Amino acid sequence: MTLSMDVTDEAQVKAATATGLERFGRIDVLVNNAGFGLLGAIEECSAEEVGSVYRTNVFGLLNVTRAVLPSMRQHRSGHIINFSSIGGYRSAPGWGIYSSTKFAVEGITEALYGELAPLGIHATVVEPGYFRTNFLDSSSLRQSAAQIPDYAGTVGKTRNIAAERNHQQLGDPTKLAPAILQIVNTDEPPLRSRLGTDTLQAIAEKNAYVEQETVKWQTLSESTNYK
């Protein structure tokens, strides 16, 4: 059974959820994977471009989650899988707006993890690296309409890398679905699932940078407490 809906339309989401529950009686797993990218410098991205990606990547995810949770709570079981990204843990020039939506997904899922655990419901955020899908095509990745020459050395390079990497990504999509199934079929699923060696490398590099910077500025950080 397949239903079409626009995740940004809460009425459509509620109707599709009701139809699914009527047919199957319950929803065991929700996978929030709807989303698209926006490539551009922060200054280059218009309010409408930013709003559009947030309506799908963040508000759409919330619409679907709110629609499904009442049934999961009733049955005291279920698993919510929210797709973030390598960009949900580490941002980079050109990916600021897109990454900010995935940072939001990370925060939402981390809260859900604590809120739902006492109710017997799991929540996991998936952080895939670059998988060989159509994500870097124009069908899934939008470019900011404005392109400012001053950002050619940063965001411009990101645009070139995205074009070169398209359909040459490291991750194998046929191995992603079995990985998700393994997560939902385990008794103690993780809060975060990092998929891809590129994600693992990016996380290690960021963690090392954060630790180094924390140590460097530790004295200042400690100086702000009441004495």
N, CA, C and O of each residue as an XYZ file, in Angstrom:
908
protein
N       0.843     -1.182      0.000
C       0.000      0.000      0.000
C       0.882      1.238      0.000
O       1.734      1.395      0.875
N       0.686      2.113     -0.970
C       1.475      3.333     -1.085
C       0.547      4.538     -1.129
O      -0.429      4.554     -1.879
N       0.856      5.539     -0.325
C       0.071      6.768     -0.297
C       0.975      7.942     -0.615
O       2.135      7.973     -0.205
N       0.446      8.896     -1.341
C       1.183     10.117     -1.636
C       0.705     11.231     -0.716
O      -0.487     11.352     -0.433
N       1.654     12.046     -0.252
C       1.275     13.192      0.564
C       2.391     14.216      0.533
O       3.549     13.894      0.267
N       2.021     15.453      0.809
C       2.975     16.542      0.934
C       3.229     16.734      2.417
O       2.318     17.111      3.153
N       4.453     16.481      2.871
C       4.728     16.534      4.305
C       4.586     17.948      4.858
O       4.465     18.129      6.069
N       4.601     18.952      3.982
C       4.432     20.327      4.463
C       2.971     20.681      4.677
O       2.666     21.743      5.219
N       2.061     19.806      4.258
C       0.618     20.020      4.418
C       0.130     19.126      5.556
O      -0.030     17.920      5.373
N      -0.105     19.712      6.727
C      -0.446     18.911      7.900
C      -1.740     18.136      7.715
O      -1.875     17.028      8.234
N      -2.700     18.707      6.978
C      -3.968     18.012      6.745
C      -3.738     16.746      5.928
O      -4.315     15.701      6.233
N      -2.901     16.826      4.891
C      -2.587     15.647      4.089
C      -1.872     14.585      4.930
O      -2.137     13.391      4.794
N      -0.978     15.029      5.786
C      -0.241     14.095      6.634
C      -1.191     13.355      7.569
O      -1.101     12.136      7.716
N      -2.095     14.089      8.197
C      -3.055     13.459      9.116
C      -3.970     12.485      8.375
O      -4.290     11.414      8.892
N      -4.390     12.856      7.166
C      -5.274     11.987      6.395
C      -4.559     10.703      5.990
O      -5.136      9.619      6.080
N      -3.317     10.815      5.549
C      -2.558      9.629      5.148
C      -2.292      8.723      6.347
O      -2.371      7.499      6.242
N      -1.979      9.335      7.483
C      -1.747      8.552      8.694
C      -3.010      7.804      9.113
O      -2.954      6.630      9.480
N      -4.132      8.483      9.054
C      -5.411      7.846      9.414
C      -5.722      6.688      8.481
O      -6.214      5.650      8.925
N      -5.440      6.852      7.190
C      -5.681      5.779      6.221
C      -4.797      4.575      6.526
O      -5.258      3.434      6.482
N      -3.533      4.830      6.834
C      -2.624      3.740      7.165
C      -3.046      3.005      8.420
O      -2.990      1.776      8.474
N      -3.466      3.745      9.421
C      -3.911      3.111     10.665
C      -5.197      2.316     10.466
O      -5.390      1.263     11.074
N      -6.063      2.827      9.616
C      -7.301      2.104      9.329
C      -7.008      0.782      8.636
O      -7.676     -0.221      8.887
N      -6.018      0.785      7.773
C      -5.670     -0.421      7.019
C      -4.893     -1.436      7.867
O      -5.173     -2.634      7.820
N      -3.914     -0.948      8.643
C      -3.002     -1.861      9.332
C      -3.188     -1.896     10.854
O      -2.702     -2.817     11.511
N      -3.869     -0.925     11.407
C      -4.128     -0.939     12.838
C      -3.061     -0.296     13.697
O      -3.334      0.112     14.826
N      -1.856     -0.201     13.181
C      -0.753      0.387     13.945
C       0.378      0.760     13.000
O       0.427      0.295     11.861
N       1.275      1.593     13.477
C       2.491      1.952     12.738
C       3.668      1.595     13.621
O       3.840      2.165     14.699
N       4.473      0.659     13.171
C       5.595      0.185     13.977
C       6.850      1.031     13.791
O       7.587      1.276     14.746
N       7.091      1.479     12.556
C       8.306      2.243     12.270
C       7.949      3.438     11.394
O       7.265      3.299     10.380
N       8.417      4.597     11.796
C       8.289      5.805     10.989
C       9.678      6.223     10.535
O      10.571      6.418     11.359
N       9.862      6.362      9.228
C      11.130      6.842      8.684
C      10.886      8.216      8.066
O      10.211      8.335      7.043
N      11.432      9.233      8.683
C      11.338     10.594      8.157
C      12.552     10.855      7.264
O      13.648     11.129      7.752
N      12.340     10.765      5.960
C      13.433     10.908      5.010
C      13.157     11.987      3.970
O      13.993     12.227      3.099
N      12.002     12.642      4.044
C      11.694     13.688      3.071
C      12.615     14.879      3.295
O      12.817     15.312      4.430
N      13.168     15.402      2.221
C      14.045     16.551      2.357
C      14.771     16.854      1.066
O      14.794     16.040      0.143
N      15.362     18.032      1.012
C      16.194     18.400     -0.130
C      17.270     19.358      0.345
O      17.202     19.881      1.457
N      18.255     19.582     -0.494
C      19.385     20.417     -0.117
C      19.302     21.812     -0.705
O      18.608     22.050     -1.694
N      20.015     22.722     -0.083
C      20.170     24.085     -0.587
C      21.639     24.431     -0.474
O      22.210     24.429      0.617
N      22.243     24.727     -1.611
C      23.673     25.026     -1.654
C      23.860     26.513     -1.939
O      23.458     27.014     -2.989
N      24.467     27.193     -1.001
C      24.709     28.626     -1.167
C      25.259     29.211      0.118
O      25.049     28.662      1.199
N      25.964     30.325     -0.001
C      26.447     31.014      1.189
C      25.260     31.539      1.990
O      24.185     31.763      1.432
N      25.443     31.731      3.267
C      24.366     32.235      4.120
C      23.806     33.531      3.552
O      22.590     33.703      3.471
N      24.678     34.428      3.167
C      24.236     35.724      2.636
C      23.514     35.568      1.302
O      22.645     36.373      0.968
N      23.866     34.551      0.550
C      23.268     34.362     -0.777
C      21.854     33.796     -0.713
O      21.079     33.989     -1.650
N      21.505     33.116      0.344
C      20.219     32.420      0.426
C      19.112     33.381      0.859
O      19.200     34.010      1.913
N      18.077     33.485      0.039
C      16.969     34.392      0.323
C      16.070     33.817      1.406
O      16.142     32.631      1.729
N      15.217     34.679      1.964
C      14.277     34.235      2.995
C      13.352     33.147      2.460
O      13.037     32.197      3.177
N      12.914     33.273      1.212
C      12.023     32.267      0.638
C      12.752     30.948      0.426
O      12.182     29.886      0.676
N      13.993     30.993     -0.026
C      14.771     29.762     -0.212
C      14.989     29.057      1.132
O      14.866     27.835      1.227
N      15.310     29.827      2.152
C      15.514     29.249      3.477
C      14.209     28.669      4.019
O      14.184     27.556      4.544
N      13.117     29.443      3.886
C      11.827     28.972      4.385
C      11.377     27.698      3.710
O      10.789     26.825      4.348
N      11.650     27.584      2.418
C      11.223     26.406      1.672
C      11.903     25.142      2.183
O      11.245     24.118      2.370
N      13.201     25.201      2.408
C      13.913     24.007      2.857
C      13.543     23.668      4.304
O      13.503     22.496      4.678
N      13.275     24.686      5.109
C      12.837     24.411      6.485
C      11.444     23.792      6.520
O      11.167     22.925      7.348
N      10.571     24.235      5.625
C       9.203     23.690      5.620
C       9.203     22.193      5.357
O       8.374     21.466      5.906
N      10.112     21.733      4.534
C      10.183     20.298      4.256
C      11.045     19.560      5.266
O      10.593     18.599      5.888
N      12.287     20.004      5.432
C      13.262     19.245      6.216
C      12.968     19.227      7.710
O      13.289     18.255      8.394
N      12.359     20.301      8.223
C      12.128     20.391      9.664
C      10.640     20.342      9.993
O      10.193     19.460     10.727
N       9.872     21.288      9.452
C       8.456     21.348      9.801
C       7.696     20.147      9.246
O       6.746     19.675      9.871
N       8.104     19.649      8.077
C       7.473     18.448      7.532
C       7.723     17.240      8.414
O       6.818     16.448      8.675
N       8.967     17.107      8.874
C       9.298     16.007      9.786
C       8.457     16.095     11.054
O       7.978     15.077     11.552
N       8.276     17.297     11.576
C       7.473     17.471     12.782
C       6.006     17.135     12.517
O       5.343     16.530     13.360
N       5.502     17.527     11.348
C       4.105     17.204     11.009
C       3.867     15.698     11.047
O       2.897     15.232     11.645
N       4.746     14.950     10.415
C       4.572     13.497     10.340
C       4.762     12.860     11.716
O       4.017     11.956     12.095
N       5.745     13.328     12.450
C       6.007     12.766     13.775
C       4.817     12.974     14.714
O       4.409     12.053     15.422
N       4.269     14.182     14.715
C       3.108     14.460     15.575
C       1.902     13.622     15.180
O       1.104     13.232     16.033
N       1.768     13.342     13.879
C       0.622     12.562     13.412
C       0.720     11.096     13.828
O      -0.295     10.458     14.106
N       1.927     10.570     13.870
C       2.117      9.136     14.120
C       2.240      8.809     15.611
O       1.860      7.718     16.036
N       2.759      9.733     16.396
C       3.047      9.431     17.799
C       1.833      9.012     18.635
O       1.987      8.146     19.496
N       0.631      9.577     18.434
C      -0.488      9.123     19.276
C      -0.731      7.617     19.203
O      -1.013      6.986     20.221
N      -0.623      7.039     18.013
C      -0.810      5.597     17.882
C       0.319      4.832     18.552
O       0.073      3.829     19.222
N       1.558      5.295     18.380
C       2.685      4.622     19.022
C       2.546      4.677     20.537
O       2.829      3.695     21.224
N       2.113      5.823     21.063
C       1.931      5.928     22.508
C       0.836      4.988     22.999
O       0.949      4.391     24.070
N      -0.221      4.865     22.206
C      -1.318      3.969     22.578
C      -0.834      2.530     22.704
O      -1.238      1.800     23.609
N       0.052      2.132     21.768
C       0.545      0.749     21.764
C       1.816      0.580     22.602
O       2.310     -0.534     22.779
N       2.339      1.700     23.113
C       3.567      1.652     23.894
C       4.693      0.927     23.151
O       5.443      0.140     23.729
N       4.784      1.216     21.863
C       5.861      0.638     21.055
C       6.003      1.448     19.780
O       5.120      2.221     19.409
N       7.137      1.253     19.119
C       7.372      1.934     17.854
C       8.794      2.470     17.787
O       9.509      2.506     18.789
N       9.184      2.878     16.610
C      10.541      3.387     16.397
C      10.478      4.507     15.360
O       9.954      4.322     14.261
N      11.012      5.653     15.721
C      11.092      6.784     14.797
C      12.523      6.904     14.305
O      13.455      7.053     15.096
N      12.686      6.839     13.001
C      13.992      7.005     12.357
C      13.982      8.354     11.639
O      13.228      8.542     10.685
N      14.803      9.277     12.085
C      14.903     10.593     11.450
C      16.218     10.705     10.698
O      17.293     10.543     11.277
N      16.126     10.979      9.421
C      17.336     11.112      8.619
C      17.925     12.505      8.772
O      17.301     13.510      8.432
N      19.129     12.533      9.284
C      19.928     13.750      9.325
C      20.927     13.657      8.171
O      20.540     13.375      7.037
N      22.184     13.889      8.449
C      23.186     13.909      7.396
C      24.549     14.053      8.050
O      24.651     14.374      9.234
N      25.583     13.817      7.278
C      26.923     14.189      7.712
C      26.939     15.681      8.047
O      27.691     16.130      8.912
N      26.085     16.445      7.335
C      25.973     17.876      7.577
C      25.167     18.216      8.816
O      25.087     19.385      9.194
N      24.573     17.229      9.453
C      23.863     17.462     10.700
C      24.786     17.447     11.898
O      24.384     17.802     13.006
N      26.015     17.038     11.679
C      27.017     17.021     12.754
C      28.124     18.031     12.504
O      28.720     18.569     13.437
N      28.385     18.277     11.223
C      29.453     19.213     10.868
C      29.021     20.010      9.644
O      28.724     19.441      8.594
N      28.989     21.326      9.787
C      28.628     22.175      8.660
C      29.879     22.583      7.889
O      31.001     22.293      8.303
N      29.669     23.261      6.763
C      30.789     23.669      5.912
C      30.319     24.794      5.002
O      29.115     24.967      4.813
N      31.244     25.561      4.433
C      30.859     26.648      3.540
C      29.938     26.161      2.419
O      30.235     25.178      1.739
N      28.827     26.859      2.241
C      27.871     26.507      1.201
C      26.734     25.637      1.682
O      25.673     25.578      1.061
N      26.965     24.956      2.806
C      25.959     24.037      3.335
C      25.293     24.571      4.590
O      24.593     23.821      5.270
N      25.485     25.827      4.919
C      25.021     26.366      6.187
C      23.529     26.230      6.420
O      23.112     25.790      7.492
N      22.722     26.595      5.444
C      21.271     26.522      5.625
C      20.817     25.068      5.676
O      20.052     24.687      6.562
N      21.281     24.258      4.736
C      20.918     22.842      4.749
C      21.351     22.188      6.059
O      20.570     21.474      6.688
N      22.596     22.431      6.467
C      23.083     21.823      7.703
C      22.281     22.282      8.904
O      22.058     21.506      9.833
N      21.842     23.536      8.898
C      21.064     24.024     10.035
C      19.749     23.255     10.171
O      19.268     23.044     11.284
N      19.164     22.834      9.040
C      17.938     22.026      9.134
C      18.251     20.654      9.722
O      17.449     20.095     10.470
N      19.403     20.124      9.386
C      19.774     18.810      9.910
C      20.267     18.903     11.352
O      20.108     17.954     12.120
N      20.862     20.034     11.727
C      21.168     20.255     13.138
C      19.861     20.253     13.935
O      19.807     19.731     15.048
N      18.815     20.839     13.357
C      17.503     20.844     14.022
C      16.979     19.423     14.185
O      16.438     19.074     15.234
N      17.135     18.614     13.158
C      16.687     17.210     13.240
C      17.443     16.481     14.348
O      16.865     15.661     15.061
N      18.724     16.775     14.491
C      19.509     16.167     15.569
C      18.935     16.539     16.930
O      18.750     15.675     17.787
N      18.653     17.827     17.130
C      18.127     18.273     18.415
C      16.754     17.717     18.706
O      16.461     17.329     19.837
N      15.910     17.677     17.688
C      14.564     17.123     17.846
C      14.638     15.649     18.244
O      13.932     15.205     19.149
N      15.497     14.903     17.561
C      15.585     13.462     17.824
C      16.174     13.181     19.197
O      15.741     12.256     19.885
N      17.158     13.975     19.596
C      17.758     13.764     20.914
C      16.724     13.983     22.012
O      16.707     13.259     23.007
N      15.860     14.985     21.832
C      14.787     15.213     22.805
C      13.772     14.072     22.766
O      13.343     13.580     23.810
N      13.390     13.654     21.556
C      12.444     12.545     21.436
C      12.968     11.286     22.115
O      12.215     10.549     22.751
N      14.248     11.055     21.973
C      14.872      9.866     22.563
C      14.586      9.800     24.065
O      14.243      8.741     24.593
N      14.729     10.937     24.745
C      14.474     10.971     26.179
C      13.003     10.992     26.526
O      12.589     10.413     27.530
N      12.208     11.658     25.700
C      10.771     11.757     25.978
C      10.041     10.442     25.771
O       9.100     10.123     26.497
N      10.481      9.677     24.771
C       9.735      8.490     24.372
C      10.226      7.197     25.006
O       9.486      6.214     25.055
N      11.457      7.183     25.491
C      12.000      5.948     26.068
C      11.119      5.380     27.186
O      10.903      4.169     27.217
N      10.602      6.209     28.106
C       9.745      5.645     29.156
C       8.434      5.074     28.622
O       7.740      4.338     29.324
N       8.096      5.417     27.374
C       6.840      4.950     26.785
C       7.047      3.730     25.888
O       6.110      3.264     25.239
N       8.274      3.219     25.854
C       8.552      2.034     25.049
C       8.771      2.329     23.577
O       8.720      1.422     22.747
N       9.015      3.591     23.246
C       9.210      4.003     21.849
C      10.655      4.455     21.664
O      11.197      5.181     22.497
N      11.271      4.025     20.573
C      12.660      4.376     20.283
C      12.717      5.541     19.289
O      11.799      5.758     18.498
N      13.818      6.273     19.360
C      14.085      7.334     18.387
C      15.556      7.284     18.014
O      16.426      7.237     18.884
N      15.828      7.295     16.718
C      17.197      7.235     16.214
C      17.372      8.267     15.116
O      16.516      8.404     14.242
N      18.469      8.987     15.159
C      18.810      9.899     14.068
C      19.930      9.250     13.253
O      20.950      8.831     13.800
N      19.724      9.177     11.944
C      20.688      8.556     11.041
C      21.514      9.647     10.382
O      20.969     10.615      9.851
N      22.834      9.487     10.417
C      23.763     10.470      9.855
C      24.534      9.835      8.698
O      25.680      9.420      8.869
N      23.910      9.760      7.528
C      24.616      9.164      6.396
C      25.636     10.126      5.803
O      25.476     11.345      5.849
N      26.679      9.545      5.251
C      27.619     10.346      4.474
C      27.085     10.518      3.065
O      25.872     10.524      2.853
N      27.978     10.656      2.107
C      27.558     10.816      0.717
C      27.264      9.450      0.106
O      28.176      8.649     -0.104
N      25.996      9.186     -0.179
C      25.589      7.946     -0.832
C      25.292      8.215     -2.303
O      24.894      9.320     -2.673
N      25.485      7.212     -3.124
C      25.362      7.371     -4.572
C      23.893      7.382     -4.992
O      23.392      6.437     -5.602
N      23.223      8.476     -4.647
C      21.826      8.706     -5.000
C      21.745      9.939     -5.898
O      22.760     10.423     -6.399
N      20.525     10.441     -6.093
C      20.332     11.642     -6.907
C      20.370     12.926     -6.080
O      19.966     13.985     -6.561
N      20.856     12.838     -4.832
C      20.798     14.007     -3.959
C      21.537     15.211     -4.545
O      21.097     16.347     -4.364
N      22.637     14.984     -5.237
C      23.406     16.101     -5.779
C      22.905     16.547     -7.149
O      23.471     17.461     -7.749
N      21.840     15.902     -7.650
C      21.190     16.370     -8.875
C      20.324     17.579     -8.568
O      20.002     17.857     -7.413
N      19.952     18.295     -9.631
C      19.101     19.472     -9.442
C      17.715     19.110     -8.917
O      17.006     19.968     -8.390
N      17.322     17.831     -9.059
C      16.015     17.405     -8.553
C      15.966     17.405     -7.032
O      14.886     17.500     -6.450
N      17.125     17.299     -6.378
C      17.170     17.236     -4.921
C      18.021     18.336     -4.293
O      17.866     18.643     -3.110
N      18.899     18.919     -5.063
C      19.793     19.950     -4.533
C      19.562     21.255     -5.271
O      19.845     21.365     -6.464
N      19.047     22.242     -4.553
C      18.821     23.557     -5.136
C      20.035     24.446     -4.897
O      20.728     24.320     -3.887
N      20.273     25.335     -5.833
C      21.329     26.325     -5.705
C      20.692     27.672     -5.389
O      19.631     28.001     -5.921
N      21.335     28.448     -4.529
C      20.818     29.785     -4.258
C      20.815     30.587     -5.556
O      21.745     30.500     -6.357
N      19.760     31.365     -5.747
C      19.666     32.166     -6.976
C      20.788     33.182     -7.046
O      21.317     33.453     -8.124
N      21.153     33.740     -5.919
C      22.243     34.722     -5.872
C      23.576     34.010     -5.684
O      23.683     33.057     -4.913
N      24.589     34.488     -6.401
C      25.944     33.982     -6.228
C      26.890     35.179     -6.196
O      27.099     35.847     -7.209
N      27.450     35.437     -5.036
C      28.269     36.622     -4.811
C      29.737     36.288     -5.067
O      30.256     35.332     -4.491
N      30.415     37.059     -5.920
C      31.808     36.752     -6.281
C      32.754     36.607     -5.094
O      33.709     35.833     -5.161
N      32.505     37.337     -4.007
C      33.404     37.262     -2.855
C      33.454     35.860     -2.242
O      34.398     35.537     -1.521
N      32.457     35.032     -2.519
C      32.426     33.688     -1.961
C      32.931     32.628     -2.937
O      32.774     31.431     -2.695
N      33.534     33.067     -4.032
C      34.002     32.113     -5.043
C      35.056     31.155     -4.483
O      35.107     29.987     -4.870
N      35.896     31.654     -3.570
C      36.962     30.823     -3.024
C      36.514     29.847     -1.958
O      37.279     28.960     -1.579
N      35.295     29.987     -1.464
C      34.791     29.078     -0.428
C      33.577     28.308     -0.947
O      33.661     27.108     -1.207
N      32.465     28.995     -1.093
C      31.245     28.337     -1.563
C      31.390     27.892     -3.013
O      30.859     26.854     -3.409
N      32.118     28.687     -3.804
C      32.350     28.291     -5.193
C      33.053     26.949     -5.280
O      32.716     26.121     -6.125
N      34.028     26.732     -4.411
C      34.719     25.441     -4.387
C      33.770     24.315     -3.988
O      33.856     23.203     -4.510
N      32.870     24.615     -3.061
C      31.897     23.595     -2.645
C      30.997     23.215     -3.810
O      30.689     22.038     -4.000
N      30.572     24.201     -4.591
C      29.741     23.908     -5.766
C      30.498     23.003     -6.740
O      29.918     22.072     -7.300
N      31.760     23.266     -6.940
C      32.554     22.453     -7.864
C      32.703     21.025     -7.337
O      32.600     20.062     -8.097
N      32.944     20.900     -6.040
C      33.096     19.566     -5.444
C      31.797     18.775     -5.548
O      31.814     17.579     -5.839
N      30.663     19.452     -5.308
C      29.367     18.764     -5.405
C      29.135     18.249     -6.819
O      28.636     17.140     -7.005
N      29.495     19.053     -7.813
C      29.318     18.624     -9.206
C      30.226     17.452     -9.544
O      29.814     16.525    -10.242
N      31.452     17.488     -9.056
C      32.405     16.410     -9.347
C      32.025     15.110     -8.637
O      32.256     14.017     -9.153
N      31.441     15.247     -7.448
C      31.121     14.071     -6.646
C      29.809     13.420     -7.057
O      29.552     12.276     -6.683
N      28.978     14.117     -7.814
C      27.666     13.608     -8.185
C      27.782     12.258     -8.893
O      28.479     12.131     -9.899
N      27.088     11.251     -8.350
C      27.083      9.874     -8.855
C      28.449      9.196     -8.751
O      28.697      8.169     -9.383
N      29.330      9.790     -7.943
C      30.612      9.153     -7.628
C      30.759      8.986     -6.115
O      31.853      8.725     -5.614
N      29.647      9.139     -5.396
C      29.701      9.093     -3.947
C      30.162      7.725     -3.444
O      30.022      6.710     -4.126
N      30.708      7.729     -2.243
C      31.287      6.521     -1.680
C      30.235      5.516     -1.218
O      30.428      4.309     -1.360
N      29.117      6.006     -0.664
C      28.139      5.121     -0.045
C      27.290      4.345     -1.039
O      26.910      4.863     -2.089
N      26.997      3.093     -0.694
C      26.184      2.205     -1.534
C      24.749      2.193     -1.001
O      24.512      1.683      0.094
N      23.781      2.746     -1.755
C      22.392      2.804     -1.270
C      21.787      1.433     -0.971
O      20.921      1.315     -0.104
N      22.238      0.398     -1.682
C      21.669     -0.931     -1.463
C      22.064     -1.502     -0.104
O      21.453     -2.460      0.369
N      23.082     -0.918      0.522
C      23.514     -1.377      1.844
C      22.918     -0.535      2.966
O      23.037     -0.881      4.142
N      22.270      0.584      2.594
C      21.720      1.465      3.617
C      20.445      0.890      4.223
O      20.284      0.889      5.444
N      19.532      0.397      3.373
C      18.266     -0.141      3.879
C      18.479     -1.300      4.851
O      17.850     -1.311      5.909
N      19.348     -2.286      4.538
C      19.590     -3.356      5.512
C      20.166     -2.835      6.829
O      19.901     -3.398      7.892
N      20.951     -1.763      6.759
C      21.501     -1.179      7.981
C      20.384     -0.600      8.848
O      20.403     -0.738     10.071
N      19.406      0.052      8.201
C      18.273      0.612      8.942
C      17.447     -0.511      9.566
O      17.008     -0.403     10.711
N      17.239     -1.582      8.813
C      16.492     -2.729      9.342
C      17.198     -3.337     10.548
O      16.549     -3.755     11.507
N      18.507     -3.385     10.500
C      19.254     -3.919     11.635
C      19.046     -3.047     12.873
O      18.947     -3.557     13.989
N      18.979     -1.738     12.671
C      18.768     -0.814     13.788
C      17.389     -1.020     14.408
O      17.263     -1.087     15.631
N      16.361     -1.120     13.579
C      14.998     -1.212     14.122
C      14.711     -2.594     14.702
O      13.761     -2.761     15.467
N      15.523     -3.580     14.346
C      15.294     -4.934     14.843
C      16.145     -5.286     16.064
O      16.098     -6.414     16.553
N      16.917     -4.323     16.549
C      17.715     -4.579     17.740
C      16.953     -4.127     18.982
O      16.123     -3.220     18.917
N      17.242     -4.762     20.104
C      16.531     -4.451     21.343
C      16.957     -3.103     21.924
O      16.154     -2.431     22.570
N      18.184     -2.709     21.707
C      18.705     -1.452     22.234
C      19.300     -0.628     21.097
O      20.521     -0.566     20.954
N      18.446      0.010     20.281
C      18.938      0.775     19.137
C      19.663      2.039     19.581
O      19.399      2.552     20.668
N      20.558      2.538     18.766
C      21.330      3.722     19.138
C      20.529      5.007     18.979
O      19.571      5.065     18.208
N      20.929      6.027     19.713
C      20.375      7.357     19.485
C      20.845      7.881     18.137
O      20.065      8.466     17.385
N      22.127      7.671     17.832
C      22.699      8.119     16.567
C      23.308      6.935     15.828
O      23.970      6.085     16.424
N      23.071      6.897     14.514
C      23.679      5.876     13.667
C      24.459      6.573     12.566
O      23.884      7.276     11.735
N      25.763      6.377     12.562
C      26.646      7.013     11.568
C      26.920      6.004     10.457
O      27.486      4.941     10.711
N      26.527      6.324      9.242
C      26.660      5.391      8.128
C      27.627      5.950      7.088
O      27.382      6.996      6.487
N      28.706      5.244      6.894
C      29.689      5.645      5.902
C      31.008      6.040      6.537
O      31.032      6.705      7.573
N      32.103      5.631      5.917
C      33.417      5.981      6.454
C      33.687      7.474      6.353
O      34.463      8.011      7.144
N      33.056      8.164      5.386
C      33.249      9.606      5.301
C      32.616     10.311      6.491
O      33.156     11.296      6.993
N      31.459      9.804      6.948
C      30.837     10.353      8.150
C      31.721     10.116      9.364
O      31.930     11.027     10.166
N      32.236      8.915      9.507
C      33.102      8.605     10.645
C      34.322      9.510     10.675
O      34.726      9.971     11.743
N      34.910      9.766      9.518
C      36.086     10.638      9.449
C      35.727     12.074      9.817
O      36.454     12.734     10.559
N      34.589     12.556      9.287
C      34.168     13.930      9.569
C      33.895     14.121     11.058
O      34.247     15.157     11.623
N      33.273     13.133     11.697
C      32.974     13.214     13.119
C      34.259     13.218     13.936
O      34.393     13.993     14.883
N      35.205     12.352     13.571
C      36.476     12.298     14.299
C      37.219     13.624     14.191
O      37.789     14.102     15.172
N      37.212     14.221     12.998
C      37.907     15.489     12.797
C      37.252     16.613     13.587
O      37.946     17.437     14.184
N      35.932     16.654     13.597
C      35.255     17.708     14.344
C      35.461     17.521     15.836
O      35.733     18.487     16.548
N      35.334     16.289     16.320
C      35.527     16.045     17.741
C      36.928     16.462     18.192
O      37.096     17.022     19.275
N      37.917     16.188     17.365
C      39.289     16.574     17.701
C      39.428     18.093     17.742
O      40.098     18.636     18.620
N      38.796     18.773     16.792
C      38.852     20.241     16.765
C      38.153     20.844     17.979
O      38.668     21.774     18.600
N      36.977     20.313     18.315
C      36.227     20.821     19.467
C      37.020     20.621     20.746
O      37.077     21.518     21.587
N      37.632     19.455     20.901
C      38.426     19.187     22.096
C      39.615     20.145     22.184
O      39.907     20.687     23.250
N      40.288     20.345     21.065
C      41.448     21.239     21.041
C      41.039     22.673     21.401
O      41.712     23.333     22.191
N      39.951     23.141     20.827
C      39.491     24.503     21.073
C      38.988     24.659     22.514
O      39.191     25.701     23.137
N      38.335     23.626     23.032
C      37.841     23.667     24.411
C      38.996     23.817     25.393
O      38.926     24.621     26.323
N      40.051     23.050     25.188
C      41.218     23.126     26.061
C      41.878     24.499     25.955
O      42.275     25.079     26.966
N      41.994     25.013     24.743
C      42.659     26.300     24.519
C      41.951     27.432     25.256
O      42.603     28.335     25.779
N      40.618     27.388     25.299
C      39.837     28.473     25.880
C      39.219     28.099     27.228
O      38.294     28.762     27.698
N      39.730     27.043     27.841
C      39.132     26.539     29.077
C      39.188     27.574     30.205
O      38.229     27.711     30.964
N      40.291     28.297     30.319
C      40.424     29.278     31.400
C      39.356     30.350     31.290
O      38.748     30.717     32.296
N      39.116     30.856     30.098
C      38.079     31.849     29.908
C      36.703     31.257     30.222
O      35.877     31.907     30.862
N      36.462     30.036     29.776
C      35.181     29.382     30.026
C      34.921     29.270     31.527
O      33.808     29.520     31.991
N      35.941     28.898     32.273
C      35.784     28.702     33.711
C      35.655     30.007     34.474
O      35.200     30.012     35.618
N      36.050     31.119     33.856
C      36.056     32.407     34.552
C      34.691     33.051     34.667
O      34.548     34.070     35.343
N      33.673     32.476     34.017
C      32.363     33.142     33.965
C      31.424     32.719     35.089
O      30.304     33.223     35.169
N      31.854     31.805     35.961
C      31.006     31.389     37.087
C      31.006     32.428     38.201
O      31.940     33.220     38.327
N      29.934     32.415     39.018
C      29.962     33.170     40.261
C      31.053     32.593     41.153
O      31.245     31.377     41.196
N      31.755     33.446     41.854
C      32.806     32.986     42.757
C      32.256     32.825     44.163
O      32.991     32.443     45.074
